[in-house]
Amino acid sequence: MQLCLVKPWSPPGRPGAPLLPSAHPVAAGRHPRRRKIAFLPAQPWGCLRRGWMLGMVFLLAQRPYAGPVQLELMEKVKKKDLQGVTQLLQAGADVQAANSPAGDTPLHIACEVQSPEIAAVLLENGADVNAKTSGGVSPLMLAAGSSLEITTLLCEKGADLHLRAADGTGAFTCSIQGVIQGAVGLSVPEYLLRRGANADEAAAGGPAQGITPLMTAVLNKQTDLVELLLQHGANPLAKAKNGVTALDLAKRKKMDDMVKRLEKALAEKPPGTKGKKSKPARATGNKDAKSKK
């Protein structure tokens, strides 16, 4: 029986040389940059193993964040450069890529800068009309507080009226805030109500939990907005988290005319009638007169 001596593997071009000299800091168990890179192991095979694991985590957790082309696309959208946006989309820019960490897509930015033309081009190229930012904000929430034209465009493309942001805010509430701030007119909340928005939409959490658009309108003395909400079935007795109603707020602020209007709405359509309107008194009188004849 013969024994053969197997020499350790040597890198090409360096026969007989060890893989790492004994004086090498990695071979000695230390690394000049180890204090800065805590996950760097001393053994080369450990580097490969850790690199593979980190790579798998990245592939599983990644989302389409914006690269250089997408960042350029967003800049063009911010500048309302319709021609530049069109050229980048034709060149293959990802219309769905979001900036990190906010998560805004090009469509979000188009709504923020109030550019219906660019919003239309993005939607034609496959932009998600219901995309959400990291805070749960949809394009419709941004548009509802700033532009009737973009709001109409998004709704016609299938925007969901009932999406909520992380703080519980919905698109209809955003339109109410836009009216109070003077950014939009009553036409935006009126349009959303016709599309099926809830007149009593309230935040599901946070400091504004349970506060309805009617409460907000009463506090800001928006008489026309209060009238619009009441016409679409807003409930003056809906309670916020602290138990306060819109009628309570009007009484506390000593707004007599507002109190009378809210009480009139309650008399015409008590809560729980599910939208059934009471019959006018004149019609009842005519029927009584006919029955007597």
C-alpha positions in Angstrom: 0.0 0.0 0.0 1.5 3.3 -1.1 0.7 6.7 0.5 0.6 9.8 -1.6 1.0 13.3 -0.3 -1.6 15.7 -1.4 -0.4 19.3 -1.5 -2.8 22.1 -0.5 -4.5 24.0 -3.4 -2.5 27.0 -4.6 -3.8 29.9 -6.7 -2.8 29.8 -10.4 0.5 31.4 -11.1 1.7 31.0 -7.5 2.6 27.3 -7.1 3.4 26.2 -3.7 2.3 29.4 -2.1 -0.3 29.2 0.7 -3.8 30.7 0.1 -3.1 33.4 2.7 0.2 34.2 4.3 0.4 33.8 8.0 1.1 37.5 8.4 -2.1 38.5 6.5 -4.6 40.2 8.8 -7.5 38.1 7.6 -5.5 34.9 8.2 -4.5 36.2 11.6 -8.1 36.7 12.5 -8.3 40.4 12.1 -9.3 42.8 9.3 -8.3 46.4 8.9 -11.9 47.4 8.1 -13.6 45.0 10.5 -14.5 47.8 13.0 -16.5 49.5 10.3 -18.1 46.4 8.8 -19.4 44.3 11.6 -20.8 41.5 9.4 -17.5 40.9 7.6 -16.1 37.5 8.9 -12.5 36.5 9.0 -12.8 33.5 6.8 -13.3 34.0 3.0 -16.0 31.3 2.8 -17.9 33.2 5.5 -17.9 36.3 3.3 -19.5 34.2 0.5 -22.1 32.7 2.8 -23.1 36.1 4.3 -23.2 37.7 0.8 -25.5 35.0 -0.5 -27.8 35.4 2.5 -27.9 39.2 2.2 -28.6 38.8 -1.5 -31.5 36.6 -0.9 -33.0 38.9 1.7 -32.6 41.8 -0.8 -34.4 39.9 -3.6 -37.3 38.9 -1.3 -37.7 42.4 0.2 -37.1 44.6 -2.7 -39.7 46.8 -4.3 -39.5 48.8 -7.6 -37.7 51.8 -6.2 -36.6 54.5 -8.6 -33.3 54.2 -10.5 -31.5 57.0 -12.4 -34.0 56.9 -15.3 -37.0 56.9 -12.9 -35.6 59.7 -10.9 -35.2 61.7 -14.1 -38.8 60.9 -14.9 -40.0 62.2 -11.5 -38.0 65.4 -12.1 -39.7 65.9 -15.4 -43.1 65.4 -13.8 -42.3 68.0 -11.1 -41.3 70.5 -13.8 -44.5 69.6 -15.7 -42.4 68.7 -18.8 -44.9 66.8 -20.8 -42.6 66.2 -23.7 -39.8 65.0 -21.5 -42.1 62.6 -19.6 -43.4 61.2 -22.9 -39.8 60.6 -24.2 -38.7 58.9 -21.0 -41.7 56.6 -21.0 -41.1 55.7 -24.6 -37.4 54.9 -23.6 -38.7 52.4 -21.1 -38.8 54.3 -17.8 -40.8 52.4 -15.1 -44.0 54.3 -14.5 -44.6 52.3 -11.3 -41.2 53.0 -9.7 -41.5 54.8 -6.3 -39.0 57.0 -4.6 -37.6 55.8 -1.3 -38.6 56.0 1.5 -41.7 58.1 0.9 -43.0 55.8 -1.8 -44.4 58.5 -4.2 -44.9 57.3 -7.8 -44.8 59.7 -10.8 -48.7 59.7 -10.6 -48.6 61.0 -7.0 -46.2 63.8 -8.1 -48.4 64.7 -11.1 -51.4 65.1 -8.7 -49.3 67.2 -6.3 -48.2 69.6 -9.0 -51.7 69.6 -10.5 -50.9 68.5 -14.0 -53.8 66.6 -15.6 -52.0 66.2 -18.9 -49.1 64.4 -17.3 -51.5 62.3 -15.1 -53.4 61.2 -18.2 -50.1 60.2 -20.0 -49.0 58.2 -17.0 -52.3 56.4 -16.7 -52.2 55.6 -20.4 -48.8 54.0 -19.9 -50.0 51.7 -17.1 -49.7 53.8 -13.9 -51.6 52.2 -11.0 -54.5 54.6 -10.2 -54.7 53.1 -6.6 -51.0 53.1 -5.8 -50.2 54.0 -2.2 -47.2 55.7 -0.6 -45.6 54.4 2.5 -48.1 56.4 4.4 -51.1 54.8 2.5 -51.9 58.0 0.5 -53.4 57.4 -2.9 -53.3 59.7 -5.9 -57.0 60.4 -5.5 -56.4 61.7 -2.0 -53.9 64.2 -3.3 -56.1 65.2 -6.3 -59.3 65.6 -4.2 -57.9 68.5 -2.3 -56.4 70.4 -5.2 -58.0 69.6 -8.7 -61.5 68.7 -9.9 -60.1 67.8 -13.4 -57.6 65.3 -12.0 -60.1 64.0 -9.5 -62.6 63.3 -12.4 -59.8 61.7 -14.5 -58.8 59.3 -11.7 -62.4 58.3 -10.9 -63.1 57.5 -14.5 -60.0 55.3 -14.5 -61.3 53.3 -11.6 -59.9 55.1 -8.5 -61.2 53.6 -5.2 -63.1 56.2 -3.2 -62.9 54.1 -0.1 -59.2 53.7 0.4 -57.8 55.1 3.6 -54.4 56.4 4.5 -52.4 55.2 7.5 -54.0 58.0 9.6 -57.5 57.0 8.5 -58.0 59.9 6.1 -60.0 59.2 2.9 -60.3 61.1 -0.4 -63.6 62.7 0.5 -62.1 64.1 3.7 -59.3 65.5 1.7 -61.8 67.3 -0.6 -63.4 68.8 2.5 -60.0 70.1 3.7 -59.4 71.5 0.2 -62.7 73.5 0.3 -61.9 74.9 3.8 -58.4 75.9 2.6 -59.8 77.5 -0.5 -57.8 75.2 -2.9 -61.0 73.7 -4.5 -64.7 74.6 -4.7 -67.7 72.7 -3.6 -67.7 71.0 -7.0 -65.1 68.4 -5.9 -66.9 67.0 -2.8 -70.2 67.2 -4.7 -68.7 65.1 -7.5 -67.4 62.6 -5.1 -70.7 62.3 -3.3 -72.4 61.6 -6.7 -69.8 58.9 -7.2 -70.8 57.2 -4.0 -68.6 58.8 -1.3 -69.8 58.6 2.3 -71.0 62.0 3.6 -70.1 60.8 7.1 -66.6 59.6 6.3 -64.5 59.8 9.4 -61.0 58.9 10.3 -60.7 55.4 11.8 -57.8 56.2 14.0 -55.4 58.9 15.2 -56.3 62.3 16.8 -59.1 62.9 14.3 -60.8 59.6 15.0 -64.6 59.9 14.4 -64.5 63.5 13.2 -66.9 63.8 10.3 -66.8 66.3 7.4 -70.0 67.9 8.9 -68.2 68.6 12.2 -65.3 70.1 10.3 -67.6 72.3 8.2 -69.4 73.5 11.3 -66.2 74.4 13.2 -65.0 76.4 10.2 -68.4 78.1 9.7 -68.7 76.8 6.1 -72.5 77.3 5.6 -72.6 76.2 2.0 -70.5 73.1 2.7 -72.8 72.2 5.7 -75.8 72.6 3.3 -74.2 70.3 0.7 -73.5 67.6 3.3 -76.9 67.7 4.8 -78.5 67.4 1.3 -76.5 64.2 0.9 -77.5 62.6 4.2 -74.8 63.7 6.6 -75.8 62.9 10.2 -75.7 65.9 12.7 -75.7 63.4 15.6 -72.8 61.3 14.5 -70.3 61.1 17.4 -66.6 61.6 17.4 -64.2 59.6 19.6 -64.9 62.0 22.5 -68.7 61.7 22.0 -69.2 65.2 20.5 -71.6 65.7 17.6 -71.8 68.4 15.0 -74.9 69.8 16.7 -73.0 70.0 20.0 -70.3 72.0 18.3 -72.7 74.4 16.8 -74.3 75.0 20.2 -71.0 75.4 22.0 -69.9 78.0 19.4 -73.3 79.7 19.8 -74.0 79.6 16.1 -77.8 79.9 16.2 -78.4 79.8 12.5 -76.3 76.6 12.2 -78.1 75.0 15.1 -81.5 75.7 13.5 -80.3 74.3 10.2 -79.0 71.1 11.8 -82.2 70.7 13.9 -84.3 71.2 10.7 -82.3 68.4 9.0 -83.0 66.1 11.9 -86.7 66.9 11.8 -86.8 66.2 8.0 -84.8 63.0 8.2 -84.2 61.5 11.6 -81.2 59.3 12.0 -81.9 55.7 11.0 -84.3 56.4 8.2 -81.7 55.3 5.6 -82.2 58.2 3.3 -86.0 58.1 3.2 -87.4 61.6 2.8 -90.5 62.7 4.6 -93.5 63.7 2.5 -94.2 67.4 2.1 -97.1 68.7 4.2 -98.8 70.2 1.1 -99.1 66.8 -0.6 -100.7 65.4 2.6 -103.3 68.2 2.6 -104.3 67.6 -1.0 -104.9 63.9 -0.3 -107.1 64.8 2.8 -109.1 67.3 0.7 -109.7 64.6 -2.0 -110.9 62.1 0.6 -113.4 64.5 2.0 -114.9 65.1 -1.4 
